[in-house]
């Protein structure tokens, strides 16, 4: 179990998965949106829906890459998916 968590963290932090500029933009949009919509009536509904979509996309990629060991859809950092 611990090896799986370490591998998932390594894949998530891989510099070849997403360029730095994309990561910065992604977090600016996410945090800016959270700041702008916090306190609205449907804020927690949107958080739940976005989390569900994130999990779905994560597991779709994991399934298509066979646990990060094969390239698919822009993912080509196979070393990050291998056991240390």
BAZA-946254 format. One record per atom (N, C-alpha, C, O): residue in three letters; z, y, x. Coordinates in steps of 0.05 Angstrom, whole numbers, padded with zeros to 5 digits, always signed. Atoms other than C-alpha are relative to their C-alpha. Layout:
N
ALAZYX/...
# end
This chain:
84
UNK+00000-00024+00016/UNK+00000+00000+00000/UNK+00000+00025+00017/UNK-00015+00044+00012/UNK-00002-00024-00018/UNK+00018+00049+00056/UNK-00027+00004+00014/UNK-00034+00027+00018/UNK+00026-00003-00012/UNK-00049+00034+00090/UNK-00020+00013-00019/UNK-00037+00029-00010/UNK+00018-00012+00020/UNK-00086+00052+00026/UNK+00005+00029-00003/UNK-00014+00045-00004/UNK-00007-00029+00002/UNK-00049+00118+00020/UNK-00009+00015+00024/UNK-00020+00037+00022/UNK+00009-00013-00025/UNK-00063+00134+00093/UNK-00030+00004+00000/UNK-00040+00025+00008/UNK+00029-00001+00000/UNK-00137+00118+00084/UNK-00009+00021-00020/UNK-00028+00037-00014/UNK+00008-00019+00020/UNK-00142+00160+00020/UNK+00005+00029+00011/UNK-00012+00046+00007/UNK-00007-00026-00012/UNK-00108+00219+00056/UNK-00020+00007+00022/UNK-00029+00030+00024/UNK+00019-00005-00022/UNK-00155+00211+00116/UNK-00027+00008-00011/UNK-00040+00026-00001/UNK+00026-00006+00012/UNK-00216+00211+00071/UNK+00001+00028-00013/UNK-00018+00044-00010/UNK-00003-00026+00013/UNK-00190+00272+00032/UNK-00001+00023+00021/UNK-00010+00045+00015/UNK-00001-00021-00021/UNK-00179+00311+00097/UNK-00023-00002+00020/UNK-00024+00013+00039/UNK+00023+00002-00018/UNK-00245+00290+00130/UNK-00016+00026+00001/UNK-00022+00037-00020/UNK+00015-00024-00003/UNK-00282+00349+00157/UNK-00030-00004-00006/UNK-00045+00016-00009/UNK+00028+00005+00007/UNK-00349+00315+00143/UNK-00004-00004-00029/UNK-00027-00006-00038/UNK+00003+00004+00029/UNK-00335+00307+00069/UNK-00010+00026-00014/UNK-00028+00025-00030/UNK+00007-00026+00012/UNK-00340+00381+00051/UNK+00001+00021+00023/UNK+00020+00020+00039/UNK-00002-00022-00020/UNK-00355+00442+00094/UNK+00024+00018-00005/UNK+00033+00020-00028/UNK-00024-00017+00002/UNK-00297+00489+00107/UNK-00005+00023-00020/UNK+00013+00028-00036/UNK+00005-00022+00019/UNK-00330+00547+00068/UNK+00002-00010-00029/UNK+00011+00005-00046/UNK-00001+00010+00027/UNK-00336+00502+00007/UNK+00029-00005-00008/UNK+00036+00000-00031/UNK-00028+00004+00006/UNK-00263+00482+00011/UNK+00015+00026-00006/UNK+00030+00027-00025/UNK-00013-00026+00005/UNK-00241+00554+00016/UNK-00008+00011-00027/UNK+00009+00021-00042/UNK+00010-00009+00026/UNK-00285+00574-00043/UNK+00012-00016-00023/UNK+00020-00004-00044/UNK-00011+00017+00021/UNK-00260+00515-00084/UNK+00029+00008-00006/UNK+00037+00010-00029/UNK-00028-00007+00005/UNK-00187+00534-00074/UNK+00004+00028-00010/UNK+00022+00033-00026/UNK-00002-00028+00010/UNK-00199+00608-00086/UNK-00006-00001-00030/UNK+00008+00012-00046/UNK+00007+00001+00028/UNK-00232+00591-00153/UNK+00022-00014-00016/UNK+00030-00005-00037/UNK-00021+00014+00015/UNK-00178+00540-00173/UNK+00025+00017-00003/UNK+00036+00019-00024/UNK-00024-00016+00001/UNK-00120+00585-00155/UNK-00004+00026-00016/UNK+00014+00035-00030/UNK+00006-00024+00016/UNK-00154+00647-00184/UNK-00001-00006-00030/UNK+00009+00010-00046/UNK+00001+00009+00028/UNK-00168+00610-00249/UNK+00028-00006-00011/UNK+00034+00002-00034/UNK-00028+00006+00008/UNK-00096+00585-00252/UNK+00015+00026-00005/UNK+00030+00029-00024/UNK-00014-00026+00002/UNK-00070+00656-00241/UNK-00010+00015-00025/UNK+00007+00027-00039/UNK+00011-00015+00022/UNK-00117+00686-00293/UNK+00007-00012-00027/UNK+00012+00003-00046/UNK-00004+00012+00026/UNK-00104+00635-00348/UNK+00029-00010-00004/UNK+00035-00020-00025/UNK-00028+00009+00003/UNK-00030+00619-00335/UNK+00013+00016-00023/UNK+00011+00041-00024/UNK-00013-00013+00023/UNK+00009+00634-00398/UNK-00016+00000-00025/UNK-00006+00007-00047/UNK+00016+00002+00025/UNK-00049+00624-00446/UNK+00008-00024-00016/UNK+00022-00042-00006/UNK-00008+00021+00019/UNK-00042+00578-00505/UNK-00009-00028+00009/UNK+00006-00048+00006/UNK+00012+00026-00007/UNK-00086+00522-00477/UNK+00001-00006+00030/UNK-00014-00023+00040/UNK+00000+00004-00029/UNK-00069+00527-00403/UNK+00006-00029+00009/UNK-00009-00040+00025/UNK-00007+00027-00008/UNK-00035+00459-00397/UNK-00020-00021-00010/UNK-00023-00042+00002/UNK+00021+00018+00009/UNK-00090+00426-00438/UNK-00023+00000+00021/UNK-00034-00021+00028/UNK+00022-00002-00020/UNK-00142+00452-00388/UNK+00009-00014+00026/UNK-00008-00027+00039/UNK-00009+00013-00024/UNK-00099+00428-00330/UNK-00002-00030-00003/UNK-00011-00044+00016/UNK+00001+00029+00004/UNK-00095+00358-00360/UNK-00029-00009+00000/UNK-00035-00030+00011/UNK+00028+00008+00001/UNK-00170+00356-00374/UNK-00012+00001+00028/UNK-00027-00018+00035/UNK+00011-00002-00027/UNK-00188+00380-00304/UNK+00011-00022+00018/UNK-00004-00033+00035/UNK-00012+00022-00016/UNK-00140+00329-00273/UNK-00013-00026-00007/UNK-00019-00042+00011/UNK+00013+00025+00008/UNK-00171+00273-00314/UNK-00029-00001+00011/UNK-00037-00023+00020/UNK+00027+00000-00012/UNK-00241+00294-00292/UNK+00001-00005+00030/UNK-00016-00019+00040/UNK-00003+00004-00029/UNK-00218+00297-00220/UNK+00006-00029+00007/UNK-00006-00040+00026/UNK-00006+00028-00005/UNK-00189+00227-00223/UNK-00025-00017-00005/UNK-00032-00035+00010/UNK+00024+00015+00006/UNK-00253+00201-00256/UNK-00021+00002+00023/UNK-00032-00018+00031/UNK+00020-00005-00022/UNK-00298+00232-00202/UNK+00009-00014+00025/UNK-00007-00027+00039/UNK-00011+00013-00024/UNK-00252+00206-00147/UNK-00005-00030-00001/UNK-00015-00042+00018/UNK+00003+00029+00002/UNK-00253+00135-00173/UNK-00029-00009-00002/UNK-00037-00031+00006/UNK+00029+00005+00000/UNK-00328+00138-00186/UNK-00011-00001+00028/UNK-00025-00020+00035/UNK+00008+00000-00028/UNK-00340+00157-00114/UNK+00011-00024+00015/UNK-00003-00037+00031/UNK-00013+00023-00013/UNK-00291+00104-00091/UNK-00014-00026-00007/UNK-00017-00044+00010/UNK+00014+00024+00009/UNK-00327+00051-00132/UNK-00028-00001+00013/UNK-00036-00022+00023/UNK+00028-00001-00011/UNK-00397+00073-00109/UNK-00001-00004+00030/UNK-00020-00015+00040/UNK+00000+00003-00029/UNK-00377+00075-00036/UNK+00015-00025+00009/UNK+00019-00030+00033/UNK-00015+00024-00005/UNK-00339+00009-00041/UNK+00024+00006+00018/UNK+00026-00004+00041/UNK-00024-00008-00014/UNK-00273+00040-00019/UNK-00006+00015+00026/UNK+00006+00010+00046/UNK+00007-00018-00022/UNK-00305+00091+00027/UNK-00013-00014+00024/UNK-00012-00003+00046/UNK+00013+00014-00022/UNK-00342+00040+00069/UNK-00030+00001+00000/UNK-00043-00009+00019/UNK+00029-00003+00002/UNK-00413+00056+00047/UNK-00007+00028-00009/UNK+00008+00040-00025/UNK+00007-00027+00008/UNK-00449+00123+00040/UNK-00011+00001-00029/UNK-00024-00018-00038/UNK+00011-00005+00026/UNK-00465+00150-00029/UNK+00005+00028-00009/UNK+00027+00038-00005/UNK-00002-00026+00012/UNK-00478+00218-00060/UNK+00012+00021+00017/UNK+00029+00037+00008/UNK-00009-00021-00018/UNK-00465+00262+00000/UNK+00023-00009+00018/UNK+00029+00005+00037/UNK-00021+00010-00017/UNK-00409+00220+00029/UNK-00012-00017+00023/UNK-00025-00037+00018/UNK+00010+00015-00023/UNK-00427+00197+00100/UNK+00020-00003+00023/UNK+00012-00011+00045/UNK-00020+00003-00021/UNK-00362+00197+00139/UNK+00013-00027-00003/UNK+00035-00030-00013/UNK-00009+00028+00003/UNK-00354+00122+00142/UNK+00024-00006+00018/UNK+00040-00024+00011/UNK-00023+00005-00018/UNK-00304+00125+00200/UNK+00026+00007-00014/UNK+00046-00006-00009/UNK-00025-00008+00014/UNK-00253+00161+00156/UNK+00009-00021-00020/UNK+00032-00024-00026/UNK-00006+00021+00019/UNK-00257+00104+00106/UNK+00008-00026+00011/UNK+00018-00044-00003/UNK-00007+00025-00013/UNK-00245+00049+00156/UNK+00030-00001+00006/UNK+00043+00020+00010/UNK-00028+00004-00006/UNK-00177+00020+00170/UNK+00006+00010+00029/UNK-00011+00006+00047/UNK-00006-00010-00027/UNK-00143+00054+00230/UNK+00008-00022+00019/UNK+00014-00017+00043/
# end
